[in-house]
Amino acid sequence: FQLVESGGGLVQPGGSLRLSCAASGFRLDYYSIGWFRQAPGKEREGVSCMSMNDGDTYFPDSVKGRFTVSRDNAKNTVYLQMNSLKPEDTAVYYCAAVLMFDECTQSVFEYDFDAWGQGTQVTVSS
């Protein structure tokens, strides 16, 4: 029951990155997926929720319109596409899975997620 993130790196402001979250030991499409980030000295922040119903997603205002999320069930992987990146997006990004049937809202980020990845560093800097 493992999640592994990849795809982080250094990107210039205005650039894009796509993070991957690959699952092993369970089917990712049975779960709702959250993406979180944590910058040094700051609290963890939820940046994306995709429910078991893939039509239901949620993004906070800080990333809305810039981040999108998608799922490839054949690869048992979820992707976070990040566009128009800003220096304030710099953080370690984590994906997490939760067995949840609720609609994705801000409150989902407070749920007790069942599995977490190890994180991948995203640095936005010129």
C-alpha positions in Angstrom: 0.0 0.0 0.0 2.4 2.6 -1.3 2.4 5.9 -3.2 5.4 7.3 -5.0 5.6 10.8 -6.3 7.9 11.9 -9.1 8.3 14.8 -11.5 9.5 17.5 -9.3 12.4 19.8 -10.1 13.6 23.3 -10.7 11.5 25.5 -13.1 11.5 29.1 -13.9 8.5 31.3 -13.0 5.8 30.9 -15.6 6.9 27.4 -16.3 5.1 24.1 -16.0 5.7 20.7 -14.3 3.7 17.6 -14.2 3.9 15.5 -11.0 3.0 11.8 -11.0 1.6 9.8 -8.1 1.9 6.0 -8.7 0.2 3.5 -6.5 1.3 0.0 -5.7 -0.6 -2.6 -3.7 -4.0 -1.1 -4.3 -6.2 0.3 -7.0 -5.9 4.1 -7.1 -9.3 4.5 -8.8 -11.0 3.2 -5.7 -9.8 6.2 -3.8 -10.0 9.9 -3.7 -6.7 11.6 -4.2 -5.4 14.7 -2.5 -2.3 16.7 -3.4 -0.7 18.7 -0.7 2.4 20.9 -0.4 4.5 22.1 2.4 7.0 24.9 2.2 9.7 25.4 4.9 8.3 27.1 7.9 4.7 26.9 6.6 1.8 24.6 7.3 0.8 21.9 4.9 -1.6 23.1 2.3 -4.0 21.1 0.2 -3.8 22.0 -3.4 -6.0 19.5 -5.2 -8.7 16.9 -4.6 -10.0 14.4 -7.1 -12.8 12.2 -5.8 -13.5 8.6 -6.8 -15.9 10.3 -9.3 -13.3 11.9 -11.6 -15.7 14.6 -12.6 -15.5 16.0 -9.1 -12.4 18.0 -8.4 -11.5 20.9 -6.1 -8.7 23.4 -6.1 -8.2 26.3 -3.6 -8.0 29.8 -4.9 -4.2 29.8 -4.6 -3.9 27.3 -7.5 -7.3 27.4 -9.3 -6.9 28.0 -13.0 -3.3 27.0 -12.9 -3.3 23.4 -11.6 -5.3 20.5 -13.0 -5.5 16.8 -12.0 -6.0 13.7 -14.0 -6.0 10.0 -13.5 -4.7 7.1 -15.7 -6.3 4.0 -14.3 -4.3 1.7 -16.6 -1.1 3.0 -15.1 -2.6 3.3 -11.6 -1.3 6.8 -11.5 -2.6 10.3 -10.8 -1.1 13.4 -12.3 -0.9 17.0 -11.1 -0.3 19.4 -14.0 1.0 22.7 -12.7 1.1 25.6 -15.1 2.1 29.3 -14.7 4.2 28.4 -11.7 5.1 31.1 -9.2 7.9 31.3 -6.7 5.3 30.9 -4.0 4.5 27.4 -5.4 7.9 26.2 -4.2 7.4 23.4 -1.7 7.5 19.7 -1.2 4.5 18.2 -2.9 2.8 15.0 -1.6 0.0 12.9 -2.9 -2.3 11.0 -0.6 -5.2 8.6 -0.9 -8.4 8.4 1.1 -11.4 6.0 0.9 -14.0 8.7 0.7 -17.4 9.1 -0.9 -17.9 12.8 -0.2 -17.7 15.6 -2.6 -14.3 17.3 -2.9 -14.2 20.5 -0.9 -11.7 22.4 1.2 -12.7 20.3 4.2 -11.4 17.1 2.6 -7.9 18.2 3.2 -8.6 17.7 6.9 -9.5 14.1 6.5 -7.3 11.3 7.8 -5.8 10.1 4.6 -5.0 6.4 4.3 -1.7 6.5 2.4 0.9 9.2 1.7 3.8 9.4 -0.7 7.3 10.5 0.3 7.1 13.8 -1.5 8.8 15.5 -4.4 10.5 18.9 -4.3 9.3 21.7 -6.6 11.4 24.8 -6.8 10.2 27.8 -8.8 13.1 30.2 -9.3 14.8 32.2 -11.9 
